[in-house]
Amino acid sequence: MISSSLSGPRLEPLSGGPARQLVVILHGYGADGHDLIDLGRAWGTSLPDAAFAAPHAPEPLPFEGFGGRQWFALQERDMREYSLGAEAARPVLDVFLDAELARLGLTDHDLALVGFSQGAMMALHTGLRRKFPPAAIIAYSGLLPAPDQLDTIKTPTPVLMVHGADDDVVLPYHLPAGAEALRGAGITIEAHLLENLGHSIDERAMVLGGRHLNRCFGASN
């Protein structure tokens, strides 16, 4: 059953005061929001006024007994499926983002989208198409859906892409391909291919993400 509304773990600002930023973390295929909420705990020390949310994707996996969720179904695992799937899932994510920002009294100016693998596809596809641009986008071990549909996108949102050189799930060539497409569309992109890293997020990747968030939120205030 596909959920029309999203929920998942949240972290309030470490400062104890009202949130001044919102970081939404999107998990990968077969996981759920609990998988990556610890990123918020790690980044919260340098972003004490940030709230973090890690929603569960809207669809259960189609295989009984496996648990976990998916943002969209994966069968062919080709660019057409990624593009159509990300576009189909975008409205429910947009509704969640709008609701979280309203709940906290914030705007897209205060929002960062972070995603891993399939969640990275959603962060890129949705974040680049928000009516009002978010402060930052981070894509870990993912790829850029619909790279041929960037002509009408005009956004100042800086994008960070990080990928493991040993990734055998989402192959590393997707990093330079996505970065080139984004640069061609005039989007500010920072890309890192990390040696001795597979399909995961290590301390180096976390540090790069934390720096990107601090830089972007600092520039937006």
N, C-alpha and C positions, 0 to 999 in steps of 0.2 A: 504493500500500500504506500502510495506517495503522499508525503505530508505537505500540506499547503502552508504550514507555519513551522518555523525552526526553533529549537531550544538546545541548550547545552550548558556546560560549565562556564561560570563567570568569576572574575576576580575584581574586587573593588580596589581603588587606589590605595597604595601603601601609606600615603600621606594621611589617610583618614578623612580627608576633605572631599569636596565635590570633584568629580572627574573633569579634567581639562582636555584629555585626549581619550580616544577609543581605538584600541587595536583589536581587530577581528581576525582570528586565526582559523584557517580552513584546512581540515584534515584531508588525507589521501584516500584512495579507493580501499574499501574494506576495513577502515578504521572508524573512529567516531571522535567527538569533540574532546574526550578525555585524553586522547593520544598526544595532543600538542599543547594542552593548556599550561604545561610546565614551562613553555617558552615565555609565557606571561610572567611566571614567577621569577625567571632569570632576568628578564628585561625590566621588571618592575622596580628593581633597585636603582636603576638610572633614570627611570620614568615614574617617579613616585606619584604623579598626578594622573596617571593613565589607568583607565579601566580596560580589562581584557575580556573577550568573549570568544568561545570556541564552539560554534553551533554544530550539531549533528547534521549531516547531509540528509536530504529529504527522502531518499529511497533506501529501503533495505536491500542487501544483496539478494540476487535471485536464487541463491543456493541455500536450501534449508540446512540449518545447523551451523552455518559458518559465522553468523553474527555480522556485525559491522554494517556500514552504510556506504552509499555511493551518491555522488552528485548527479551522475547520469550513467546509463548502462554502457558497458564496454564489451563489444563482441568482435568487431572488425579491427579495432585499434588502429584506425587510420585517421588522416587529418579531417576527412569529411565527417566522421563520427565524432571526433573531438569538437569540431566547430558547431555541428548541429546540437550536440549534447550540452555544450556550455551555454549556447543561446537559449535552449529550452529551460535550463535550470536557473538562468539569470533572474527572471522575475521574482522567484521565491526568495532568492538571496537579497535582491534589492529591497523587498518588503521588510526582511529582517533588519537590514542595515538602517533603513529609515526609522523603524520602530526603536532600535537601540539608541540611535542618535537623539530621537525625541525624548526617550525615557531619561536620558542623561542631560538634556538641554544643550546638546552640541550640534554642530553642523559638519558637513563633509570636509570643511577646512580643518577639522580636528580628527579626521578619520585616517587610519592606516589599514590596509588589507594585506594579510600575510597568508600564503598558501604553500602546501607541500604536495607535489605530484599532481593528482587530479585537482586538489585544492588550489594549486598554483595556477592551473588552467582557469579555474573560476575567478581567482584574484585578478588575473590579467584581463580576462574577457569582460568581467563585470566592472572592475575598477576603471578601466579605460573608457567605459561607456556611461559612467554615472552622469546625471544631469549637471551636477556640480562636482568638480574634480576633488578627489581625496588628497590628503597631504602626502601619502607615500603608498607604494605597492612593493611587496617583496615576494618573489617566486623562487621556491626551493625545488630543485629536482623535477621541474615541470617543463612545459612547452607552451608556445603561444598559439592558441586556437585562431583559426580564420586570419592568417597573416596577410591574405589577399583582400581583406575587408577593413583596411585601416585608412582608406582615403579620406573619409569624412571625420576622422577622429582628430580633434585638436585639444590637447590637454597639457597643462604644465606639470602634471604629476610625475615626479622622478620614480623610476623603476629600478629595483635591484634584482638581478637574476644570479642565483648561485647553483652550481651543479657539480656533482662528483665526476671526476675523470673515469672512474671505474663503474659508473652506473650501468647496470645491465637490464634495467626495467624501462626507464626513459633514457634512451641513448644520448650520450654527451653532445652529439652533433646538433641536437635541438637548441643548445645554448647559443652558439654563434648565429644559427639561422634565425632564431627569435630576436636576438639583439640587433641583427642587421635590418630586419623588417621594421622594428621599432624606431631605429635611427632614421630609416628612410621615411618614416612618417613624422619625423621631427620631435620624437619623444626622447627625453633625457634618460639614458640607460647606462647603468653600471653592471658589468658582467664579470663573474669570477668562476673559473673552472679549477676545482680543487683536486690536487693529486691525492692518491691513496684514499679516496672517498667513494663509496658506492651510493646506493639509493637511500640516503639518510641525511640527517643534519648533525654535524659534529660541532665541537666548540668553536672552530674557526668560522663556520657558517653562522653560528649564533652571534659571535662577536661582530661579524660584518652586518648582520641584520640589526643588531642593537645600535651600531653606529649610524646606520641609515635612518632608523627611526628618530634618533636624537637630532640628527642633522636636519631632517625634513620638518619635524615638529618645531625645532628651534627657528627655522627659516619662516615658518608659517605664523609665528607669534609676533 
